[in-house]
Amino acid sequence: MSTANKLRLGVNIDHVATVRNARGGNTPDPLRAALLAEKAGADGITAHLREDRRHIDDADIEGLMEALSVPLNFEMAATEEMQAIALRHKPHAVCIVPEKREERTTEGGLDVAREENRLAHFIAPLSDAGCRVSIFIAADKRQIEAAHRIGAAVIELHTGAYCDAHAEGDFATRDAELDSLREMSTFAHSLGLEVHAGHGLTYDTVQPIAEFPEVAELNIGHFLIGESIFRGLEPAIAEMRRLMDEARA
């Protein structure tokens, strides 16, 4: 496979920190997981620093910035606190995501169209600092157009509804969601946006998304951390990498 055609894999290590924080202490160490992910073929590491620090914490971000040799994708809410942290560290990429204190995980995409003016001003200093700004959104034309207008370099399409429908055996809904993701990937690419995708992807659902030629990167976390209990982290990531490469080939 040519380098130009290679689909990048970003491994999200949040839930290594979830396990650590369930008991306290220092193990398992998210940084160790990130370094193993690099070795297993990850092209980048994703970490979401939430307002309530429920998994990744500030020290984790410090350690990742110091030790990684692959890019860090820093997921964060559009708050002044998170903007200040991102500007201090200047990670390779910053992904702006919606965040609610009561949710278990990110439930949907950011409503860029509703907050267009605020978000345009929010991301400008991040872009000026050299961070590639990504916006996590649903596969919706209105949201993609708004992300483009505010100056985002990248969008990440939320694949959760597609994955949930597959898991529930609702294949009509799954296929409709897949069609929407395919169409909106093409549309976003036509605007000059780099297209990423993620949320809920598994071995069973990754290949149809990986086949989209416009998608440059997939970000996958929870499933890989869960699968690592049974396979080990490196083999779990290596299998995802194999499936992605097979689909893209």
FENWOBEL-V449081 format. One record per backbone hydrogen bond with DSSP energy under -0.5 kcal/mol. CO is the residue of the C=O (numbers start at 0). NH is the residue of the N-H. Records with the same first field share a line. If there is no record, write none. Layout:
CO->NH + NH
This chain:
1->4 + 5
2->5
5->7
7->9 + 217
8->10 + 42 + 43
9->11 + 219
10->12 + 45
12->15 + 16
13->16 + 17
14->18
15->19
16->20
17->21
18->22
19->22 + 23
27->29
28->32
29->33
30->34
31->35
32->36
33->37
34->38
35->39
36->40 + 41
37->40
42->70
43->10
44->72
45->12
46->48 + 74
47->49 + 55
49->52
55->54
56->60
57->61
58->62
59->63
60->64
61->65
62->66
63->67
70->44 + 72
71->73 + 92
72->46 + 74
73->94
74->48
75->96
76->78
78->82
79->83
80->84
81->85
82->86
83->87
84->88
85->89
91->131
92->73
93->95 + 133
94->75 + 96
95->135
99->102
109->111
110->114
112->115
114->118
115->119
116->120
117->121
118->122
119->123
120->124
122->126
123->127
124->128
125->130
126->129
130->132
131->93 + 133
132->152 + 153
133->95
134->136 + 155
135->109
136->157
137->139
139->143
140->144
141->145
142->146
143->147
144->148
145->149
146->151
147->150
152->193
153->134
154->156 + 195
155->136
156->158 + 197
158->162
159->163
160->164
161->165
162->166
163->167
164->169
165->168
168->170
169->173
170->174
171->175
172->176
173->177
174->178
175->179
176->180
177->181
178->182
179->183
180->184
181->185
182->186
183->187
184->188
185->189
186->190
187->190 + 192
188->191
193->154 + 195
194->215 + 216
195->156
196->218
197->158
201->205
204->208
205->209
206->210
208->211
211->214
213->194
215->7
216->196
217->9 + 219
218->198
219->11
220->224
221->225
222->226
223->227
224->228
225->228
226->229 + 230
227->231
231->235
232->236
233->237
234->238
235->239
236->240
237->241
238->242
239->243
240->244
241->245
242->246
243->247
244->248
